[in-house]
Amino acid sequence: MGLFIFFQELINLITNGQILFLMFISTILGIIIGALPGLTATMGIALLTGITFGLPAKLAVPILISIYDGAIFGGSIAAVLINIPGTPASAATALDGYPLAKQGKAKEALLITRIASFIGSLFGMICLLEIAPLLSKVALQFTSPEFALLALFGITICGSLTAPDLAIKGWIAGFLGILVSCIGMDGLHGFPRFTFNIPELLGGIAYVPAMIGVFGIPQVLISLRYSTGEMARIIEVKTKLMNILRIIKNHIFCVLRSGVIGVYVGTIPGVGEDVASWLSYDTAKRSSKNSESFGKGAYEGIIASETANNACIGGAIIPLLTLGIPGSPPAAVLLGALLLHGIRPGPMLQFEFPNFIYEMSALLAIASFLLLICGTLMTSILVPILRRTKNEILMPIVATLCVIGAYAINISLFDIKVMVILGLLGYILVEMGYPMAPFVLGVILGPMIDVNLRRTLLTSNGSLLPFVTRPVSIILLILIAFSFISQTSWWKNRKKKGVKVS
């Protein structure tokens, strides 16, 4: 039955010329965003969320999915050609992509990354189609205690895995986001909190200006400090498609393994495509018979990286739709966009929008094929753009788009002020090594923690027993406790001793 609905949605979308055209243009735009160093998939979705605010959800969602898919692939173009990953998700691709380009195999490497990204996106879509409906049924058993703990777990695990040095920095960033989410009217009693008698704060901090601020402004300021890399010499070498397909076939196990890793990492709240890419690359290197070739132009390296980061998209959308917990930073922004358009992801999604999961799967399938087509069209065009574009030109344009995106939501100058203030705060945090993904998750999931925690306490007369007497709640508490304990020096030392003993 589910497969029939999927194909029905797929046919409806394919036969809708307007949606197909918008997805085609959006995929091209996503590839450009991903290919230009300094821009990211997260920033692209955040900017387009503001610009597409006036469109109906049936048009806005396809645009954002296409931007997402295109931007994750687009980063590989800059990684291969100029050794600067267009997005963090393509950082591992640069390790072998750029050496291949210097060997005169740039076109070959780019064609392999396109096919690997296509396979990864398609694999993620299949997992989304198969896993999401099952997880939705499990999520129906969740009540207030489970939702509060689930949101808290998402923020803590995201903080643990995304902090560059100390996990506590990720947790601090997450709880700062929760604090920001408490600004405005209380979700249960309508009492104003942290508004400081400013009327505009009664409605709380808007999602999109906050996300554009913390992702866009720091990136603009940081990117202006670095110059673009040096273009690799592109030698015209005839590349036969059959040879490329033979390379993919010879590494089919690596493709499948990388797809599984990508989807698995995607389902972990807030971690994202860059972690999936590095984990897949590391696994491929450890298990390869030619591990010494990695970093010198190994096809297996770019296949592992690009398959995993695009498969992660489908994986990140699974918890987003079923639990309302985004699996990656771009998915966190996508969650804000869905809420903005009146779509509330979570256990009740299948009742409010019965076919939405299948529609998202169909959109991701179409985006995967458009990625293959548009990637071919855009690669040759982006070479001269990457050669000539400088951060001094690009970043002021991005800053302008940030202002437009923040203003377009409510046509409010106050939202621009919010964006700038949070952007400067984000810049300070990034410079100090604090990740922004947990902060954004805190802003988005803060109300879920607040409302469900207090609702549980109200219904139990202030007792905490519901959190320790329900099976799912106990499991979530154990996972939260483990996410903290696993980052302690005691645990890490114990783990090292265990490895030495073995």
C-alpha positions in Angstrom: 0.0 0.0 0.0 2.8 2.4 0.9 4.7 1.7 -2.3 1.5 2.4 -4.3 1.1 5.8 -2.6 4.7 6.6 -3.3 4.4 5.9 -7.0 1.2 7.8 -7.1 2.9 10.8 -5.5 5.9 10.4 -7.8 3.6 10.5 -10.9 1.7 13.5 -9.6 5.0 15.4 -9.1 6.5 14.4 -12.5 3.4 15.4 -14.4 3.3 18.8 -12.6 5.4 21.0 -14.9 5.6 23.9 -12.4 7.0 21.8 -9.6 9.4 20.0 -11.9 10.7 23.3 -13.3 11.1 24.8 -9.9 13.0 21.7 -8.7 15.3 21.8 -11.7 16.2 25.5 -11.1 16.5 24.9 -7.4 18.9 21.9 -7.9 21.1 24.1 -10.1 21.0 26.9 -7.4 21.8 24.3 -4.8 24.8 23.1 -6.7 26.0 26.7 -7.1 25.6 27.3 -3.4 27.5 24.2 -2.5 30.2 24.8 -5.1 31.0 28.4 -4.0 33.4 28.1 -0.9 31.9 29.8 2.1 28.3 28.9 1.3 26.7 25.8 2.8 23.6 23.7 2.4 22.4 24.9 5.8 22.8 28.6 4.8 21.2 27.9 1.4 18.0 26.4 3.0 17.9 29.2 5.6 18.1 31.9 2.9 15.6 30.3 0.6 13.2 29.7 3.5 12.8 33.4 3.9 12.5 34.0 0.2 9.9 31.2 -0.3 7.8 32.2 2.7 5.0 33.6 0.4 4.8 30.4 -1.6 2.4 27.6 -0.8 3.9 24.6 0.9 3.4 22.4 -2.2 5.9 24.6 -4.0 8.2 25.7 -1.2 9.0 22.2 0.1 10.2 20.8 -3.3 12.4 23.9 -3.7 14.0 23.4 -0.3 14.6 19.6 -0.8 16.2 20.3 -4.2 18.4 23.0 -2.7 19.4 20.6 0.1 20.3 17.7 -2.3 22.1 20.0 -4.8 24.2 21.8 -2.2 25.5 18.7 -0.6 26.8 17.5 -4.0 27.9 20.9 -5.1 30.6 21.0 -2.5 32.5 18.2 -4.2 33.1 20.4 -7.3 35.2 23.0 -5.4 36.8 20.1 -3.4 38.0 18.4 -6.6 39.0 21.6 -8.5 40.5 23.9 -6.0 41.1 21.8 -2.9 38.6 23.9 -0.9 35.4 22.0 0.1 32.4 24.0 -1.0 30.6 22.6 2.1 31.9 20.8 5.2 30.3 17.6 3.9 32.8 17.5 1.0 35.9 18.0 3.1 36.9 14.3 2.9 36.3 14.4 -0.9 39.1 16.9 -1.3 41.7 14.5 0.1 41.6 12.3 -3.0 39.6 14.5 -5.4 42.2 17.2 -5.8 45.1 14.8 -6.3 43.1 13.2 -9.1 42.5 16.7 -10.6 46.3 17.3 -10.5 46.8 14.0 -12.3 44.6 15.3 -15.2 41.6 13.2 -14.0 39.3 16.1 -12.8 36.5 15.3 -15.2 36.7 11.6 -14.3 36.6 12.5 -10.5 33.7 14.8 -10.9 31.7 12.2 -12.9 32.4 9.6 -10.2 31.2 12.1 -7.5 28.0 12.8 -9.5 27.2 9.1 -9.8 28.1 8.4 -6.2 26.0 11.3 -5.0 23.1 10.1 -7.1 23.3 6.5 -5.7 23.6 7.9 -2.2 20.6 10.1 -2.5 18.6 7.3 -4.0 19.7 4.9 -1.2 18.7 7.5 1.4 15.3 7.9 -0.3 14.6 4.1 -0.2 15.5 4.0 3.5 13.2 7.0 4.1 10.4 5.3 2.3 10.8 2.0 4.2 11.8 3.1 7.7 9.8 6.4 8.3 6.3 4.8 8.3 7.4 2.1 10.7 9.1 4.7 13.1 5.9 6.8 12.9 3.9 4.0 14.4 6.4 3.6 17.3 6.4 7.4 17.8 2.6 7.2 18.5 3.4 5.6 21.8 5.3 8.7 22.9 3.7 11.1 25.5 4.9 14.2 27.2 7.8 12.7 29.2 9.1 10.9 26.2 9.0 14.0 24.0 10.8 16.1 26.6 13.6 13.5 27.0 13.8 12.8 23.3 14.4 16.5 22.5 16.9 16.8 25.4 18.7 13.7 24.1 18.8 15.2 20.6 20.6 18.3 21.8 23.0 16.5 24.1 24.1 13.9 21.5 24.4 16.7 18.9 26.6 18.6 21.3 28.7 15.6 22.0 29.4 14.8 18.3 29.7 18.3 16.7 32.0 20.1 19.2 35.5 20.4 17.6 37.4 19.9 20.9 35.4 19.6 24.1 31.9 18.1 24.2 30.9 20.5 27.0 31.1 23.3 24.4 28.4 21.6 22.3 26.2 21.2 25.4 26.7 24.8 26.4 25.7 25.9 22.8 22.6 23.6 23.0 21.4 25.0 26.3 22.1 28.6 25.1 19.7 27.8 22.3 17.1 26.5 24.8 17.5 29.7 26.7 16.9 31.8 23.6 13.8 29.6 22.8 12.3 30.6 26.2 12.0 34.2 25.1 8.3 35.2 24.5 5.0 34.0 25.8 4.9 30.9 28.0 3.5 28.0 25.9 1.2 26.8 28.7 0.0 29.8 30.6 0.7 32.7 28.2 3.0 34.4 30.7 5.7 36.7 29.2 9.3 35.6 29.8 12.6 37.5 29.1 10.8 40.1 27.0 12.2 43.1 29.0 9.0 45.1 28.1 9.8 44.9 24.4 6.5 44.2 22.5 8.2 42.5 19.6 9.7 39.8 21.9 6.2 38.6 23.0 6.0 36.4 20.0 9.4 34.9 20.7 12.4 34.6 18.5 11.5 33.7 14.9 13.1 30.6 13.6 14.4 31.9 10.3 16.1 35.1 11.4 17.8 33.1 14.2 19.0 30.4 11.8 20.2 32.8 9.1 22.0 34.8 11.8 23.9 32.0 13.5 24.8 30.2 10.2 25.1 33.1 7.8 26.8 36.0 9.6 29.7 33.9 11.2 30.3 32.3 7.8 30.5 35.7 6.1 32.9 37.1 8.6 35.1 34.0 8.8 35.2 33.5 5.0 36.4 37.1 4.5 39.5 36.1 6.5 40.6 33.5 3.9 41.4 33.7 0.2 40.4 31.2 -2.4 42.6 28.3 -3.3 44.5 27.6 -6.5 42.8 26.0 -9.4 44.1 22.6 -10.4 45.3 22.3 -13.9 42.5 20.7 -15.9 43.9 18.5 -18.7 41.5 17.5 -21.4 41.2 13.7 -21.1 38.6 11.7 -22.8 36.4 10.0 -20.2 34.2 7.1 -21.2 31.0 6.6 -19.1 31.5 2.8 -19.3 34.9 3.1 -17.6 33.4 5.2 -14.8 30.6 2.7 -14.3 33.2 -0.1 -14.2 35.0 1.8 -11.4 31.7 2.1 -9.5 31.0 -1.6 -10.0 34.4 -2.6 -8.8 33.7 -0.7 -5.5 30.0 -1.6 -5.2 30.6 -3.0 -1.6 32.1 0.4 -0.7 29.0 2.1 -2.2 26.6 0.0 -0.2 28.6 0.3 3.0 28.9 4.1 2.6 25.1 4.3 2.0 24.4 2.5 5.2 26.8 4.6 7.2 25.3 7.8 5.7 21.7 6.8 6.6 22.8 5.7 10.1 24.6 8.9 10.9 21.7 10.9 9.4 19.3 9.4 12.0 21.5 10.6 14.9 20.0 14.0 15.9 22.0 17.1 14.6 25.2 15.3 13.5 25.0 15.8 9.8 26.6 15.1 6.4 30.1 16.1 7.3 30.4 13.5 10.0 28.9 10.8 7.7 31.4 11.7 5.0 34.4 11.5 7.4 33.2 8.3 9.1 32.6 6.6 5.7 36.0 7.7 4.4 37.8 6.5 7.5 35.9 3.1 7.3 36.8 2.8 3.6 40.5 3.5 4.3 40.7 1.0 7.1 39.1 -1.8 5.2 40.8 -1.1 1.8 43.5 -3.4 0.5 45.2 -0.3 -1.0 44.9 2.0 2.0 48.3 3.6 1.2 46.7 5.1 -2.0 44.2 7.2 0.1 45.1 10.9 0.0 47.0 10.4 -3.3 44.0 10.0 -5.6 42.0 6.9 -4.6 38.7 6.5 -6.3 37.4 4.6 -3.3 37.9 7.7 -1.1 35.7 10.0 -3.2 33.1 7.3 -3.7 32.9 6.7 0.1 32.7 10.3 1.0 30.1 11.4 -1.7 27.8 8.3 -1.3 27.7 8.8 2.5 27.0 12.6 2.6 24.1 12.3 0.1 22.7 9.2 1.7 22.7 11.1 5.0 20.0 13.5 3.6 17.4 10.7 3.6 18.6 9.5 7.0 18.3 13.0 8.5 14.8 13.4 7.2 13.6 10.1 8.9 13.7 11.4 12.5 12.7 14.9 11.3 9.4 13.7 9.9 8.6 10.9 12.5 9.8 12.5 15.7 10.2 16.1 14.9 13.9 15.8 15.7 16.2 16.9 12.7 19.1 14.6 12.0 21.5 17.3 10.6 22.0 21.1 10.7 20.4 21.5 7.2 17.5 19.3 8.4 17.1 21.5 11.4 16.6 24.5 9.2 14.2 22.4 7.0 12.2 21.7 10.2 11.9 25.4 10.8 10.7 25.9 7.2 8.1 23.1 7.5 6.7 24.7 10.7 6.7 28.0 9.0 4.5 26.6 6.2 2.1 25.0 8.6 3.5 21.4 8.5 4.2 20.0 12.0 6.5 17.0 11.8 6.2 14.4 14.5 4.0 11.4 15.4 0.8 13.2 14.4 2.1 13.9 10.9 0.5 10.8 9.3 -2.9 11.9 10.6 -2.6 15.6 9.7 -0.8 14.9 6.4 -1.3 11.2 5.6 0.8 11.1 2.4 3.5 13.6 3.4 6.2 11.0 4.1 5.6 9.4 0.7 5.6 12.8 -1.0 9.0 13.7 0.6 10.3 10.3 -0.6 9.1 11.1 -4.1 10.6 14.6 -4.0 14.0 13.1 -2.9 13.8 10.6 -5.7 13.2 13.3 -8.3 15.9 15.5 -6.8 18.3 12.5 -7.1 17.8 12.3 -10.8 17.8 16.0 -11.3 21.1 16.0 -9.4 22.6 13.7 -12.0 21.4 15.9 -14.9 22.1 19.3 -13.4 25.5 18.2 -12.1 26.5 17.4 -15.6 25.3 20.7 -16.9 26.8 22.8 -14.1 30.3 21.3 -13.8 31.7 23.0 -16.9 30.0 26.3 -16.1 31.3 26.4 -12.5 34.9 26.0 -13.4 35.5 29.6 -14.6 33.2 30.9 -11.8 35.4 29.2 -9.2 38.5 30.4 -10.9 37.4 34.1 -10.7 35.1 34.4 -7.7 36.7 35.9 -4.6 35.4 36.0 -1.1 35.6 39.8 -1.2 32.9 39.8 -3.9 30.8 36.8 -2.8 30.4 37.4 0.9 28.8 40.9 0.7 26.3 39.3 -1.7 25.6 36.6 0.9 25.3 39.2 3.7 22.7 41.0 1.5 20.7 37.8 1.0 20.8 37.2 4.8 19.2 40.6 5.4 16.5 39.9 2.7 15.8 36.4 4.0 15.4 37.6 7.6 13.2 40.6 6.6 11.0 38.6 4.2 9.3 36.4 6.8 7.4 39.1 8.7 8.4 42.2 6.8 10.0 43.4 10.0 13.1 45.4 10.7 13.1 43.8 14.2 13.8 40.4 12.7 16.9 41.9 11.0 18.1 43.2 14.4 17.5 39.7 15.8 19.5 38.2 13.0 22.4 40.6 13.4 22.6 40.2 17.2 22.4 36.3 17.1 24.8 36.4 14.2 27.4 38.3 16.2 26.8 36.0 19.1 27.3 33.0 16.8 30.5 34.5 15.4 31.9 34.8 18.9 30.9 31.3 19.8 32.4 29.9 16.6 35.6 31.7 17.1 35.7 30.1 20.6 35.1 26.6 19.2 31.4 26.3 20.0 29.4 24.5 17.3 26.2 26.1 16.0 24.2 23.0 15.2 23.3 22.3 18.9 22.5 26.0 19.3 19.9 25.9 16.5 18.6 22.5 17.8 18.1 24.2 21.1 16.2 27.1 19.6 13.9 24.7 17.7 13.5 22.0 20.3 13.5 24.2 23.4 9.7 24.7 23.3 9.2 21.0 23.0 11.3 20.4 26.2 9.7 23.3 28.0 6.0 22.5 27.3 6.3 18.7 27.7 8.3 18.9 30.9 5.9 21.3 32.6 2.9 19.4 31.3 4.2 16.2 32.8 4.8 18.0 36.1 1.3 19.5 36.1 -0.4 16.2 35.4 1.6 14.3 38.0 1.3 17.0 40.7 5.0 17.9 40.5 6.2 14.3 40.7 9.2 13.2 38.5 8.0 9.6 38.6 6.7 9.6 35.0 10.2 10.1 33.8 11.5 7.0 35.6 8.6 4.6 35.5 7.8 4.5 31.7 10.0 2.1 29.7 10.8 4.5 26.8 11.6 7.3 29.2 14.0 5.1 31.1 15.8 4.2 27.9 16.1 7.8 26.9 17.4 8.7 30.4 20.0 6.0 30.1 21.0 7.3 26.6 21.3 10.9 27.9 23.4 9.8 30.9 25.6 7.7 28.6 26.1 10.7 26.3 27.5 12.6 29.2 29.5 9.8 30.8 31.1 8.8 27.4 32.7 12.3 27.3 34.4 12.1 30.7 38.1 11.5 31.0 37.3 8.4 33.2 35.4 6.7 30.4 37.9 7.6 27.7 40.8 6.3 29.8 38.9 3.1 30.5 38.2 2.7 26.8 41.9 3.2 26.0 42.9 0.6 28.6 40.4 -1.8 27.1 41.8 -1.3 23.6 45.4 -1.9 24.9 44.4 -5.0 26.8 42.7 -6.5 23.7 
